Amino acid sequence: MNKSLVRIKENSMLFGVCIGIAEYFNLDVSKIRIAWVISILFFGTGLLLYVILAIVLNKKEEEYVDDIKIDLLK
C-alpha cells in the first residue's frame, strides 16, 4: 500500500495536519506541534503553511463495518 500524506481528524487539535505529518514520517505528534508553534512565532510562515495544508490535504476517515475498522481516504 502506498503511503500518502493526509489529515487525520481523530485525536486532532484543529484540522489534523500535525497528526497526519507525524504518522507519515513516523514521529511523535508533540514534536511536530512544537515545530509548528516555533515556526509560527519566529518565522511567521507556519500559520500560512498550516492553513494551506489543511485545505490541500485529503482527509483520512475510518468506517466501521460489522465491528471491523476500515480506513478510507476521502
C-alpha positions in Angstrom: 0.0 0.0 0.0 1.3 3.4 -0.9 1.9 5.8 1.9 0.3 9.2 1.5 0.2 12.5 3.4 -3.3 13.1 4.8 -5.1 14.9 7.5 -6.3 12.7 10.4 -9.3 14.2 12.3 -9.2 11.5 15.0 -7.5 12.9 18.2 -6.6 16.2 16.4 -6.5 19.7 17.9 -7.6 21.7 14.9 -7.6 20.1 11.4 -5.4 17.1 11.9 -2.5 18.3 9.8 0.1 17.7 12.6 -1.1 14.1 13.3 -1.1 13.4 9.5 2.5 14.6 9.2 3.6 12.7 12.3 2.1 9.5 11.0 3.6 9.9 7.6 7.2 10.5 9.0 6.6 8.1 11.9 7.4 10.8 14.5 5.8 11.9 17.8 2.9 14.3 17.2 4.0 16.6 20.1 7.3 17.2 18.3 5.5 18.2 15.1 3.2 20.6 17.1 6.2 22.2 18.9 7.9 22.7 15.5 4.7 24.4 14.1 4.5 26.7 17.1 8.2 27.7 16.8 7.7 28.3 13.1 4.7 30.5 13.7 6.3 32.5 16.5 9.7 33.0 15.0 9.3 32.8 11.3 5.7 33.7 10.7 5.2 31.3 7.8 4.0 28.3 9.9 0.4 29.6 10.1 0.1 30.2 6.4 1.6 26.7 5.6 -0.7 25.1 8.1 -3.8 26.7 6.5 -2.6 25.7 3.0 -2.0 22.1 4.2 -5.4 22.0 5.9 -7.1 22.9 2.6 -4.9 20.8 0.2 -4.5 17.5 2.1 -7.1 14.8 1.8 -9.0 13.8 4.9 -8.5 10.2 6.2 -11.6 8.8 7.6 -12.4 5.5 9.2 -15.5 3.5 8.7 -16.7 0.6 10.8 -18.5 -2.3 9.1 -19.5 -5.2 11.3 -17.0 -4.2 14.0 -14.1 -4.1 11.6 -12.3 -0.8 11.2 -11.7 0.2 7.5 -9.5 3.2 6.6 -11.0 5.3 3.9 -9.2 8.1 2.0 -11.6 10.9 1.1 
